[in-house]
Amino acid sequence: MKPKTYSQAGVDTHLAGELKGAIAGLAAGTLGPEVLAGPGPFAGLYQLQGYREPLLVASADGMGTKLKLAAAHGRHHGLGRDLVHHCTNDILTSGAKPLFLLDYIAADRLRPQVIEEIIRGLAEACRGVGCALLGGETAEMPGVYREGEHDLVGFIVGAVEKDRVIEGRDIAHGDRVLALPSSGLHTNGYSLVRSVFNLDASPSAMDRLYPELGRTLGEALLEPHRCYLRELEPWLPHIKGMAHITGGGLEGNLPRCLPSGVGVRIHKDSWQVPPLFRLIQEAGPVAEAEMFRTFNMGVGMAIVLSPQQADRVKSALPTAFLIGEVVAGERRVTIE
């Protein structure tokens, strides 16, 4: 009987080795002097510098079923930005700035062009936020993933001075809630969108041009996740609490930054919900309450400040808008 090989089982170790070299080259542009060992060895080495009493802040996130739409549309570059920006925004809510990111890419089989496109996007986004792409894992797993499927996950580590961490404990009745706009769905709600537009059975629906969007549905749905680090960085010492509006919407995410004894009242008529969300709502049809529970509805980041600081930030950041206020009561969000 002829001996079997790993390659016959569906795993190309030679191709994996070639890809690791290409990935290391793309990641090299994100590495500063604090990186003592990046992609290549068994573990990355990072020397923390410039902090007096640092707290390390970590988060992990994936892309959800936005990956399926990107694969069907042949657009993978934006996924790297999605992942880096989502992870960066998560740790930003604690006042942290990113240090390094590790990625995990798994697929039924390795497709060099797709993998390199994703890593190129990751590296560009990491450079944009000052984050080292320190390492990661690329796995080929036939039998686990269907033909043409892959998964993408990011693990980020940042730091903040202990006396600068944003915890929300000082949020009080009368504080204001400002919002910064999202660039679209970001990375949440795509399973519902796929169902609403029947995209699994009719992927060509992604190519339909909608006048209200000014582009195709696919282009609108694949708009990368917006990052708020550069806009909010100068204001971090003045922010009492921050919520990255991801899955669960305003109702599910704002309470995560509130102390006990207060809630938030949101005025839904205080901003214009972007056309993409209205299109989804009408095409479903999807009830408005379900829309607010599932999507960010145009609010990518919510920040809580004193009334005086809210006025300052609103004046300094032209895209920021007031959406509500902190009220006494249960730690929950009421949308009126």
URWONOR-V509066 format. One record per pair of residues at least 12 apart in sequence whose ideal C-beta (glycine too) atoms are under 8 Angstrom apart, sorted by sequence separation. I is the first residue (numbers start at 0). J is the second residue. D is the distance in Angstrom with one decimal. If there is no record, write none. Layout:
BEGIN
i,j,d
I,J,D
I,J,D
END
This chain:
BEGIN
i,j,d
26,38,4.9
33,45,6.0
34,46,7.9
66,78,7.0
204,216,6.4
205,217,3.3
253,265,7.9
309,321,6.9
33,46,5.0
65,78,7.5
104,117,6.4
242,255,6.1
23,37,7.2
33,47,7.3
86,100,6.4
104,118,8.0
118,132,7.9
242,256,4.9
276,290,6.4
23,38,4.3
33,48,5.5
205,220,7.1
241,256,6.0
279,294,7.5
22,38,6.0
23,39,5.5
62,78,6.1
65,81,6.9
102,118,7.5
240,256,3.8
249,265,5.8
83,100,6.3
240,257,6.7
276,294,5.9
19,38,7.4
62,81,6.1
102,121,5.9
19,39,7.6
62,82,6.3
82,102,7.1
196,216,6.9
276,296,5.5
61,82,8.0
100,121,7.5
276,297,6.6
301,322,7.1
60,82,7.1
303,325,6.5
114,137,6.5
267,291,7.6
272,296,5.3
273,297,4.7
298,322,6.7
60,85,5.1
100,125,6.0
130,155,7.2
272,297,5.2
60,86,5.5
271,297,7.5
59,86,7.5
270,297,6.2
58,86,5.6
109,137,6.9
192,220,6.5
270,298,7.3
60,89,6.6
100,130,5.4
102,132,7.2
109,139,5.0
58,89,4.1
97,128,5.4
99,130,6.1
100,131,7.3
104,135,7.1
105,136,7.9
108,139,5.7
189,220,7.4
58,90,5.2
97,129,6.7
98,130,6.7
99,131,4.2
100,132,5.8
101,133,5.9
103,135,6.0
104,136,7.3
105,137,7.6
106,138,7.5
107,139,7.6
121,153,7.9
57,90,7.3
96,129,7.1
97,130,3.9
98,131,6.9
99,132,7.4
100,133,6.7
101,134,5.4
102,135,3.8
103,136,4.9
104,137,5.0
105,138,4.2
106,139,6.3
107,140,6.8
108,141,6.2
56,90,4.6
99,133,3.9
101,135,5.0
102,136,7.6
104,138,7.3
105,139,7.7
106,140,7.3
107,141,5.3
117,151,6.5
101,136,7.8
103,138,7.5
105,140,5.7
107,142,7.9
107,143,7.4
113,149,7.1
183,219,6.1
184,220,6.4
56,93,5.0
107,144,4.1
183,220,7.1
75,113,5.3
79,117,5.5
83,121,6.1
105,143,7.5
106,144,5.8
107,145,6.3
184,222,7.8
186,224,5.5
56,95,3.8
78,117,5.5
79,118,6.9
82,121,6.5
105,144,6.7
107,146,5.7
110,149,8.0
183,222,4.0
185,224,4.3
76,116,5.1
79,119,6.8
80,120,5.4
84,124,6.3
107,147,7.0
182,222,5.1
185,225,7.1
263,303,7.9
54,95,7.6
75,116,4.3
76,117,7.5
79,120,2.4
83,124,3.5
87,128,5.1
107,148,5.8
182,223,6.7
250,291,6.4
251,292,6.9
75,117,5.1
78,120,6.1
79,121,3.6
82,124,7.5
83,125,5.7
106,148,6.7
107,149,7.4
182,224,6.9
249,291,6.4
250,292,6.0
76,119,6.4
77,120,6.3
79,122,7.2
80,123,7.2
87,130,7.0
106,149,3.6
182,225,4.1
248,291,5.0
291,334,5.8
76,120,4.4
79,123,6.8
80,124,4.4
83,127,7.7
84,128,7.6
105,149,6.4
106,150,7.4
181,225,6.0
248,292,5.3
75,120,7.3
79,124,5.4
83,128,6.4
104,149,6.4
105,150,4.8
180,225,7.7
247,292,6.8
248,293,6.2
104,150,7.2
179,225,8.0
247,293,8.0
248,294,6.0
249,295,7.7
83,130,6.8
103,150,7.5
104,151,5.6
246,293,7.5
248,295,6.3
249,296,7.3
256,303,6.8
103,151,7.3
179,227,5.6
248,296,6.5
253,301,5.7
102,151,7.1
103,152,4.3
249,298,6.3
252,301,7.6
102,152,7.1
103,153,7.6
245,295,7.2
270,320,5.3
47,98,7.2
102,153,5.5
103,154,7.4
179,230,6.6
244,295,4.2
269,320,6.8
101,153,7.2
102,154,7.7
179,231,7.6
249,301,6.9
269,321,6.2
270,322,6.1
45,98,6.4
100,153,5.7
101,154,4.4
269,322,5.0
45,99,5.5
100,154,6.8
101,155,7.9
244,298,5.1
269,323,7.3
100,155,4.7
220,275,7.7
244,299,5.9
43,99,6.9
99,155,7.5
100,156,7.7
219,275,5.1
243,299,7.6
244,300,6.6
266,322,6.4
99,156,5.7
243,300,5.9
244,301,6.1
265,322,5.5
266,323,5.7
43,101,7.4
97,155,5.7
98,156,5.3
187,245,5.1
188,246,7.2
242,300,7.2
265,323,4.1
97,156,7.6
98,157,5.4
186,245,7.1
187,246,4.2
241,300,6.7
242,301,4.6
264,323,5.2
97,157,4.5
98,158,5.7
185,245,6.8
241,301,7.1
242,302,7.9
263,323,5.6
264,324,5.9
96,157,5.4
241,302,5.0
263,324,7.3
95,157,3.7
96,158,6.8
212,274,5.8
240,302,7.3
241,303,7.1
263,325,5.8
264,326,5.1
95,158,5.9
96,159,7.2
181,244,7.2
211,274,4.3
212,275,6.1
240,303,4.0
262,325,7.4
263,326,7.0
95,159,4.1
238,302,5.2
239,303,4.8
261,325,5.2
262,326,5.6
33,98,7.9
34,99,7.4
90,155,6.1
94,159,4.6
174,239,6.3
209,274,7.9
238,303,7.1
239,304,6.0
261,326,6.7
262,327,7.8
89,155,7.4
91,157,8.0
93,159,6.0
211,277,7.8
212,278,7.0
238,304,6.0
239,305,7.1
261,327,6.1
262,328,4.7
86,153,4.8
90,157,4.3
211,278,6.5
237,304,6.3
260,327,6.8
261,328,6.9
262,329,5.3
265,332,6.0
267,334,5.4
85,153,7.4
86,154,7.7
87,155,6.7
234,302,7.9
237,305,7.9
257,325,7.7
260,328,7.8
262,330,5.9
263,331,7.8
264,332,7.9
265,333,6.8
267,335,6.8
82,151,6.1
86,155,3.8
94,163,5.4
95,164,7.8
170,239,4.9
209,278,6.4
231,300,7.4
261,330,6.7
262,331,4.9
263,332,4.9
264,333,5.2
265,334,4.7
266,335,6.1
82,152,7.8
83,153,6.8
87,157,7.8
94,164,5.4
165,235,7.0
169,239,5.2
170,240,5.0
238,308,7.8
260,330,7.5
262,332,6.6
263,333,7.2
265,335,7.0
82,153,4.3
93,164,5.7
94,165,4.0
231,302,7.1
237,308,4.6
259,330,5.7
262,333,6.6
264,335,6.4
83,155,7.8
93,165,5.5
163,235,7.0
167,239,6.5
227,299,6.8
258,330,7.5
78,151,5.9
92,165,6.7
93,166,7.6
163,236,6.7
165,238,5.9
167,240,3.7
227,300,4.7
257,330,4.8
165,239,7.3
166,240,7.8
225,299,5.3
234,308,7.8
237,311,7.6
165,240,6.5
237,312,7.3
165,241,5.9
254,330,5.1
70,147,6.2
176,253,7.5
254,331,5.6
70,148,7.3
234,312,5.5
254,332,6.1
70,149,7.3
253,332,4.8
67,148,7.7
234,315,7.6
250,331,7.5
66,148,7.9
250,332,4.7
66,149,6.7
249,332,5.6
66,150,6.9
195,279,5.8
250,334,6.8
66,151,6.3
249,334,6.6
45,131,6.9
170,256,7.4
196,282,6.4
230,316,6.0
170,257,6.0
176,263,5.8
192,279,6.1
195,282,5.2
43,131,8.0
45,133,6.3
62,150,7.7
170,258,5.8
191,279,7.7
195,283,4.8
230,318,7.9
61,150,6.9
62,151,4.9
167,256,4.3
169,258,8.0
172,261,6.0
176,265,7.1
21,111,7.3
25,115,7.1
43,133,3.7
61,151,6.6
62,152,7.7
167,257,5.9
168,258,5.3
171,261,6.8
183,273,7.4
195,285,6.8
18,109,6.1
43,134,4.2
61,152,4.5
165,256,7.9
167,258,5.7
170,261,6.1
184,275,7.2
22,114,7.5
26,118,7.3
42,134,7.2
60,152,7.1
61,153,7.7
178,270,6.8
181,273,7.8
183,275,6.0
191,283,8.0
18,111,5.9
22,115,7.7
25,118,4.9
29,122,5.5
59,152,6.6
60,153,6.0
180,273,7.9
15,109,6.2
17,111,7.4
21,115,5.7
25,119,5.7
28,122,6.0
37,131,6.9
38,132,7.3
59,153,6.8
191,285,7.2
14,109,5.4
37,132,7.5
38,133,7.3
59,154,4.6
18,114,5.8
22,118,5.2
25,121,7.9
26,122,5.8
29,125,4.3
37,133,5.8
38,134,4.9
58,154,7.7
59,155,7.5
11,108,7.2
14,111,6.9
18,115,7.6
21,118,7.6
25,122,4.7
29,126,5.4
34,131,5.1
37,134,6.5
38,135,7.1
57,154,7.2
58,155,5.5
9,107,7.8
11,109,6.4
28,126,6.2
33,131,7.5
57,155,6.7
128,226,6.3
9,108,6.5
34,133,6.6
57,156,4.9
127,226,7.3
31,131,6.4
56,156,7.2
57,157,7.5
85,185,6.9
128,228,5.5
29,130,6.8
30,131,5.3
55,156,6.0
56,157,4.7
85,186,5.4
128,229,8.0
29,131,5.1
30,132,7.6
55,157,7.4
56,158,6.6
124,226,7.7
191,293,5.7
29,132,4.4
30,133,7.9
55,158,5.7
56,159,6.0
54,158,6.7
81,185,7.4
53,158,4.5
54,159,5.5
81,186,5.3
188,293,4.8
26,132,4.1
53,159,7.1
54,160,7.5
187,293,7.4
188,294,4.7
25,132,7.8
26,133,7.8
53,160,6.5
54,161,5.3
187,294,6.9
26,134,7.9
50,158,5.8
52,160,6.1
53,161,7.2
187,295,7.0
51,160,6.2
52,161,4.4
50,160,6.2
52,162,7.1
54,164,5.8
184,294,6.3
185,295,6.2
47,158,6.6
184,295,7.3
22,135,7.4
181,295,4.8
185,299,6.4
22,137,7.1
181,297,5.7
180,297,5.8
181,298,6.3
182,299,7.0
19,137,7.1
180,298,7.0
181,299,3.4
18,137,6.1
65,184,7.7
179,298,7.6
180,299,6.1
178,298,4.3
179,299,5.7
65,186,5.6
68,189,6.4
178,299,7.7
179,300,4.6
15,137,6.5
67,189,7.5
178,300,7.0
179,301,8.0
63,186,5.8
178,301,5.3
179,302,7.4
15,139,6.4
62,186,5.8
63,187,6.7
65,189,4.7
177,301,7.2
178,302,7.7
64,189,4.4
68,193,7.2
176,301,5.6
177,302,5.1
60,186,7.5
63,189,5.7
64,190,5.0
67,193,7.0
176,302,7.3
177,303,8.0
63,190,7.3
71,198,7.4
176,303,5.6
177,304,6.6
11,139,6.7
175,303,7.2
10,139,5.0
64,193,6.3
174,303,5.3
175,304,5.8
9,139,7.2
68,198,6.6
72,202,7.8
174,304,6.4
175,305,7.4
10,141,7.0
71,202,4.5
97,228,7.6
174,305,5.9
175,306,5.5
9,141,3.3
67,199,7.5
96,228,7.0
174,306,7.1
177,309,5.7
8,141,7.2
9,142,7.3
72,205,5.6
170,303,5.3
173,306,6.7
71,205,6.8
175,309,3.7
174,309,7.7
177,312,6.1
88,224,7.7
91,227,6.3
96,232,7.3
167,303,7.3
177,313,6.2
68,205,6.8
91,228,5.7
179,316,7.1
88,226,6.3
180,318,5.6
84,223,6.8
85,224,5.1
87,226,5.5
88,227,5.8
179,318,6.1
84,224,4.3
88,228,7.5
91,231,6.6
179,319,5.7
180,320,7.7
84,225,6.4
87,228,5.5
94,235,5.0
178,319,6.8
81,223,5.3
82,224,8.0
84,226,3.9
177,319,5.0
178,320,5.6
74,217,7.8
80,223,4.0
81,224,4.4
83,226,7.5
177,320,6.9
178,321,7.8
77,221,5.8
80,224,6.6
94,238,7.5
177,321,5.9
178,322,4.7
72,217,4.9
77,222,7.6
176,321,7.3
177,322,7.1
77,223,4.3
80,226,8.0
175,321,6.2
176,322,5.5
74,221,5.5
94,241,8.0
176,323,4.3
175,323,7.7
176,324,6.3
68,217,7.0
72,221,6.3
92,241,4.2
175,324,5.6
176,325,7.0
91,241,6.9
92,242,6.4
174,324,6.8
175,325,7.6
92,243,5.5
173,324,6.8
174,325,4.2
68,220,5.8
69,221,6.0
91,243,7.4
173,325,6.5
68,221,6.3
172,325,5.8
89,243,5.6
171,325,6.6
172,326,6.2
65,220,7.6
88,243,4.5
170,325,5.9
172,327,4.7
65,221,7.4
85,243,7.9
85,245,7.3
92,256,6.7
91,300,8.0
88,299,7.7
88,300,6.5
END
